[in-house]
Amino acid sequence: MRVAEYMNRVHDHAAFPSVAALQTELEKLAAAHPGLVRLRRIGASRLGDPLHAATVGDGAADAVVIAGPHPNEPVGALTALTLVTLLCQDPRLRAGLGLRWHVVACADPDGARLNEGWYATPGDRRAYARHFYRPDLADQVEWTFPLTGEGYSFDRPLPETRALMRLMEDVRPSLVCSLHNGEYQGAFFYLNRHDTVLARRLAELPGLEGLPPHHGEPELPGAEPIVPAVYLTPPGAQVGRAFGAGGSSADYAAAFGALHLVTEVPTWADERVADQSPSGRTYGQILAGGAAARRELIDTMRAGMRDVAADLSVRSPFRRSTENTLETFRRLGELEEALPDLGRPATVAEEFGNRQMLHLMRLRLLGTFLRMLDAEIAAGNLTPAIREQRHLLAERFETWYGQAEADSPGPPIELRRLVAVQLGAVLTAACHDRSSC
């Protein structure tokens, strides 16, 4: 199979679909292909929104594709629609892969709706930060699968997570793909097998669309690379123990012996994410600079929360996200500080990635905090403390936004290219798993 040909068939998109528009598109595909596509309810969200899987094909083995496991990562929704459309249009693709596909196009509709304020303007950093929402790890669909082992256990799966568990239990997949996207890093992948052949094939895909591979710091400190930009999926117990969360879909897929793939594509492009030349600084110096800025961020947010905590009256997801994400950010810093070989020369990619992570966390956390205060004000709760912190933190947002813009990571990437890389990764993994390419 020539995966690049299918990547070239991806259409451009001007925006991300809302949750309602995404469901409408899936219903249209099912209506247009009644003997081929079946939409079925697999569960419900925490707020009672139905969760659906689109089943396509009748292959001898099963594949599960999970889009939107993090609500601020909507590229996978477009990839899911593209995959289902291609499977409907191309019988050779269905036959060549020999799979029955189960595609969940939005795994967290409640969280996705809280991000729809920026979906119409992808690539607008200000809109993204001011309309951003992401729950903490222990409230994320991707990180609340049951987990037992290595001296740690977790058994509080979210309703959305339980729906994905039931789907996997029902079909016992040979392949599970979890579709993610990030902000300022390059493209990279996680595999749950140390498969060098597949890893090399995946690493070639971003270049086909002109996307830089990620050669900076790994998303999870200490992640083991198989080849550059392709990492071995860390065990869930390692992440869960550190952050009080559960396992990932990779941990649950392992029960069925499934190949598990995570795709990560960036929102903005910058060649520095792939620059492995020396930066002129040691790795420890870079981490130390980031640690100082991280402490400033944490102190700023905690001081603001202390000032308004007694006045908060709205039951808001933004407060829980802000408080818990601050703790997660602090723990990530501790993991970084415990890494070995801090005296080695750092690369340009590592320095750039560390700096962009700081910009990212500043704007995401402060944007969510401001949304929490806006919810109070909208409810008529205009206490002096809330009004003062809203003013002070809005000013701080503008300062940090200006610093991020001055250190711009490059222009936004066309959505078509992001979808093409995700689609290519899914098809490449499917071909490899079925030995059909």
C-alpha positions in Angstrom: 0.0 0.0 0.0 1.3 3.5 -0.9 0.4 5.4 2.2 1.6 8.7 0.7 -1.1 8.5 -1.9 -3.8 8.4 0.7 -2.1 11.3 2.6 -2.3 13.3 -0.6 -6.1 12.8 -0.8 -6.7 14.7 2.4 -8.7 17.9 1.9 -7.9 21.2 3.5 -10.0 22.5 6.4 -10.4 26.1 7.6 -11.6 25.2 11.1 -12.2 22.4 13.6 -15.8 21.1 13.8 -17.9 21.6 16.9 -19.1 18.5 18.7 -22.5 18.9 17.1 -21.1 19.4 13.6 -18.8 16.4 14.0 -21.7 14.1 14.9 -23.8 15.5 12.0 -21.0 14.6 9.6 -20.8 11.1 10.9 -24.6 10.6 10.6 -24.4 11.8 7.0 -21.7 9.2 6.2 -23.8 6.5 7.9 -26.9 7.5 6.0 -25.0 7.6 2.7 -23.4 4.2 3.3 -26.1 2.2 5.2 -24.6 -1.2 4.5 -21.1 -0.2 5.3 -21.1 2.3 8.2 -22.9 1.7 11.5 -23.1 4.3 14.3 -23.6 2.8 17.7 -23.8 4.3 21.1 -21.0 2.9 23.4 -21.7 5.0 26.5 -22.2 8.6 27.7 -20.1 11.4 28.9 -20.0 12.8 32.5 -22.7 15.3 31.5 -24.8 12.7 29.7 -23.8 13.3 26.1 -23.9 10.1 24.1 -20.6 8.6 22.9 -20.7 6.9 19.5 -18.4 4.6 17.6 -18.5 4.5 13.8 -17.9 0.9 12.6 -16.7 0.5 9.0 -15.9 -2.7 7.1 -16.0 -6.4 7.9 -12.4 -7.5 8.2 -11.2 -10.5 10.1 -9.5 -8.3 12.8 -10.5 -5.1 14.6 -8.9 -1.7 14.9 -10.0 1.0 17.4 -9.3 4.7 16.7 -9.7 7.2 19.5 -9.9 10.9 18.6 -10.1 13.8 21.0 -8.9 11.9 24.2 -7.8 15.4 25.3 -10.4 18.1 24.5 -7.9 20.7 23.4 -6.5 18.4 20.7 -9.1 18.3 17.9 -7.0 17.4 14.9 -8.0 13.8 15.5 -11.6 14.6 14.8 -10.8 15.7 11.3 -8.5 12.6 10.9 -11.4 10.4 12.1 -13.8 11.8 9.6 -11.2 11.5 6.8 -10.4 7.9 7.7 -14.1 6.9 7.7 -14.7 8.7 4.4 -11.8 7.0 2.7 -12.8 3.6 4.0 -16.3 4.2 2.5 -15.0 5.5 -0.8 -12.2 3.0 -1.4 -13.0 -0.8 -1.3 -9.4 -1.6 -2.1 -8.3 0.2 1.0 -10.7 -1.8 3.2 -9.8 -5.1 1.6 -6.1 -4.3 1.7 -6.1 -3.6 5.4 -8.4 -6.5 6.3 -9.7 -4.7 9.4 -13.1 -3.8 10.8 -12.7 -0.2 12.0 -14.3 1.3 15.1 -13.7 5.0 15.1 -14.6 7.2 18.2 -14.4 10.7 16.7 -14.7 12.6 20.0 -13.8 10.8 23.3 -14.5 13.8 25.5 -17.4 15.9 24.2 -17.9 17.8 27.5 -14.3 19.0 27.4 -14.4 19.7 23.7 -17.3 22.0 24.0 -15.3 24.1 26.5 -12.7 24.6 23.7 -15.0 25.5 20.9 -14.3 29.2 21.4 -11.1 28.8 19.5 -12.0 26.0 17.0 -13.0 28.5 14.3 -9.5 30.2 14.4 -6.9 27.4 14.6 -3.4 28.8 14.9 -4.5 32.0 16.7 -2.4 31.7 19.9 -4.4 34.4 21.8 -7.7 32.8 21.0 -6.3 29.4 21.9 -5.1 30.5 25.3 -8.2 32.6 26.2 -10.6 29.8 25.3 -8.5 26.9 26.4 -9.6 24.0 28.7 -7.8 20.8 29.6 -8.6 18.8 32.7 -5.9 17.5 34.9 -4.4 14.0 34.3 -6.7 12.3 36.8 -9.7 13.9 35.0 -8.6 12.9 31.5 -10.1 10.2 29.4 -6.7 9.0 28.2 -5.2 8.7 31.7 -8.0 7.1 33.8 -7.9 3.4 32.6 -7.7 0.9 35.5 -4.2 0.1 36.6 -2.6 -2.4 38.9 1.1 -3.3 39.2 4.5 -2.1 40.3 3.2 -1.1 43.7 0.5 1.2 42.3 -3.2 0.9 41.6 -5.9 3.1 40.1 -9.6 2.1 39.6 -11.6 5.3 39.0 -12.2 5.3 35.3 -14.3 8.1 33.9 -17.6 7.3 32.2 -15.9 8.1 28.8 -13.0 5.8 29.7 -15.4 3.0 30.7 -17.1 3.4 27.3 -13.7 2.9 25.5 -13.0 -0.1 27.8 -16.3 -1.7 26.8 -15.6 -1.1 23.2 -12.2 -2.8 23.4 -13.6 -5.7 25.5 -16.3 -6.2 22.8 -14.1 -6.2 19.7 -10.7 -7.3 21.2 -8.7 -5.2 18.8 -5.4 -6.0 17.2 -4.6 -2.3 16.7 -5.5 0.8 18.8 -4.6 4.3 17.7 -4.9 7.3 19.9 -4.8 10.6 18.0 -3.2 13.6 19.7 -1.8 17.0 18.8 0.3 19.5 20.6 1.4 23.1 20.2 5.0 24.0 19.8 6.9 20.8 19.4 7.6 18.7 16.3 5.8 15.6 15.2 6.4 12.4 17.2 4.9 9.1 18.0 4.7 6.5 20.8 4.6 2.7 20.3 4.0 0.1 22.8 6.5 -2.3 21.1 10.2 -1.8 20.5 9.6 -2.2 16.7 12.4 -0.5 14.9 11.0 -1.2 11.4 7.6 0.4 12.2 9.3 3.2 14.1 11.4 4.2 11.1 8.4 4.1 8.8 6.5 6.4 11.2 9.5 8.8 11.5 9.5 9.3 7.7 5.9 10.5 7.6 6.2 14.1 8.9 8.7 14.9 6.3 6.3 14.0 3.5 4.2 17.0 4.6 7.0 19.3 5.5 6.5 18.9 9.3 9.6 18.9 11.5 10.2 15.8 13.6 10.5 16.4 17.3 14.1 16.2 18.5 13.8 18.3 21.6 12.9 17.2 25.1 10.5 14.3 25.2 7.0 15.1 26.4 7.5 12.8 29.4 10.9 13.3 30.9 13.1 10.2 30.4 11.0 8.6 27.6 13.0 6.0 25.7 13.4 6.7 22.0 13.2 3.8 19.6 14.4 6.0 16.7 14.5 9.8 16.8 10.9 11.2 17.2 9.4 7.7 18.0 9.3 6.7 21.7 8.5 3.6 23.6 5.2 4.2 25.4 6.1 4.5 29.1 4.3 2.1 31.5 1.1 3.6 33.0 2.3 2.9 36.5 5.3 5.2 35.9 3.0 8.1 34.9 0.2 7.2 37.3 2.3 7.0 40.4 3.9 10.4 39.6 0.7 12.2 39.0 -2.1 10.3 40.8 -3.6 9.2 37.5 -4.5 5.9 35.9 -3.2 4.0 32.9 -3.5 5.0 29.3 -5.3 3.4 26.5 -2.0 1.7 25.7 -2.1 -0.1 29.1 -5.7 -1.3 28.4 -4.9 -2.3 24.8 -2.1 -4.5 26.1 -4.6 -6.9 27.6 -5.7 -7.9 24.1 -2.1 -8.0 22.7 -2.9 -5.0 20.5 -0.3 -2.8 18.8 -0.9 0.7 20.2 0.1 3.9 18.5 0.0 7.5 19.7 0.3 10.2 17.1 1.4 13.7 18.1 1.4 16.5 15.6 2.2 20.2 16.2 0.1 23.3 15.7 2.9 25.7 14.9 6.1 24.9 12.8 9.6 25.9 13.7 12.8 24.3 12.4 14.4 24.6 15.8 12.4 21.6 17.1 14.6 19.4 14.9 17.9 21.3 15.4 20.4 18.9 17.1 23.3 21.3 17.0 24.8 22.5 20.3 23.1 25.4 22.0 26.2 26.5 23.8 24.6 25.7 27.2 24.4 22.6 29.3 21.2 20.6 29.8 21.3 21.5 33.5 21.6 25.2 32.8 18.5 25.1 30.5 16.5 23.2 33.1 17.6 25.6 35.9 16.4 28.6 33.9 13.1 26.9 33.2 12.7 25.9 36.9 13.0 29.6 38.0 10.4 30.7 35.5 8.2 27.7 36.6 8.4 28.8 40.2 7.3 32.3 39.3 4.3 31.0 37.4 3.3 28.7 40.3 3.7 31.5 42.8 1.7 33.9 40.7 -1.2 31.5 40.3 -1.2 30.3 43.9 -1.3 33.9 45.1 -4.2 34.7 42.8 -6.1 31.7 44.0 -5.5 32.5 47.7 -6.9 36.0 47.1 -10.2 34.8 45.5 -10.7 31.3 47.0 -13.1 32.5 49.8 -15.2 34.4 47.2 -15.6 31.7 44.6 -19.2 30.5 44.3 -19.6 28.9 40.8 -19.1 25.2 40.4 -16.6 25.5 37.6 -14.4 22.9 35.8 -11.9 25.7 35.4 -11.0 25.9 39.1 -10.3 22.2 39.4 -8.3 22.3 36.2 -6.2 25.2 37.4 -5.5 23.9 40.8 -4.6 20.3 39.7 -2.7 21.3 36.6 -0.5 23.5 38.8 0.4 20.5 40.8 1.1 18.4 37.7 3.3 21.1 36.4 5.2 21.2 39.7 5.7 17.4 39.6 6.9 17.5 36.0 9.6 19.9 37.2 10.7 17.5 39.8 11.0 14.7 37.3 13.1 17.0 35.1 15.4 17.9 37.9 16.0 14.2 38.7 17.2 13.4 35.1 20.8 12.1 34.8 23.6 13.7 32.8 22.7 17.3 33.4 26.2 18.5 32.6 26.0 17.4 29.0 25.8 19.9 26.1 22.2 20.8 25.3 20.9 21.0 21.7 19.1 23.9 20.1 16.0 21.7 20.0 16.1 21.0 23.7 16.6 24.7 24.6 13.8 25.8 22.2 11.4 23.1 23.5 12.0 24.0 27.1 11.4 27.7 26.5 8.2 27.1 24.5 6.9 24.8 27.2 7.2 27.7 29.6 5.3 30.0 27.3 2.7 27.3 26.7 2.0 26.6 30.4 1.9 30.3 31.3 -0.8 31.1 28.8 -2.8 27.9 29.2 -2.9 28.1 33.0 -3.6 31.8 33.1 -6.2 31.5 30.4 -8.0 28.9 32.4 -7.8 30.9 35.6 -9.3 34.0 33.8 -12.1 31.8 32.5 -12.8 30.8 36.1 -13.0 34.4 37.1 -15.1 35.3 34.1 -17.6 32.6 35.1 -17.9 34.2 38.6 -18.4 37.7 37.1 -21.0 36.4 34.6 -22.9 34.9 37.6 -22.9 38.4 39.2 -20.2 37.6 41.8 -18.2 40.8 41.5 -16.5 40.9 44.8 -13.5 43.3 45.1 -11.0 40.4 45.3 -12.4 38.8 42.1 -12.4 42.1 40.2 -8.9 43.0 41.3 -7.4 39.6 40.4 -9.3 39.7 37.1 -7.6 43.0 36.3 -4.1 42.0 37.6 -4.1 38.6 35.9 -5.4 40.1 32.6 -2.4 42.4 32.6 -0.1 39.5 33.4 -1.6 37.6 30.5 -0.8 40.4 28.1 2.8 40.5 29.4 3.3 36.8 29.0 1.5 36.7 25.6 3.8 39.5 24.4 6.9 37.5 25.5 5.6 34.4 23.7 4.9 36.3 20.5 8.4 37.8 20.6 9.8 34.3 20.8 7.4 33.1 18.1 7.7 29.4 17.2 6.7 30.0 13.6 3.5 30.1 11.6 0.5 27.8 12.1 0.5 24.6 10.1 -2.3 23.9 7.6 -4.8 21.5 9.1 -4.6 19.4 6.0 -1.0 18.6 6.6 -1.6 17.6 10.3 -4.5 15.3 9.3 -2.4 13.7 6.6 0.4 12.8 9.0 -2.1 11.3 11.5 -3.9 9.4 8.7 -0.6 8.2 7.3 0.5 7.0 10.8 -2.8 5.1 11.3 -2.5 3.4 7.9 1.2 2.6 8.3 0.5 0.9 11.7 -2.4 -1.0 10.2 -0.4 -2.2 7.3 2.5 -3.2 9.5 0.2 -5.0 12.0 -1.5 -6.9 9.2 1.7 -7.5 7.3 0.0 -6.0 4.2 2.7 -3.5 3.2 
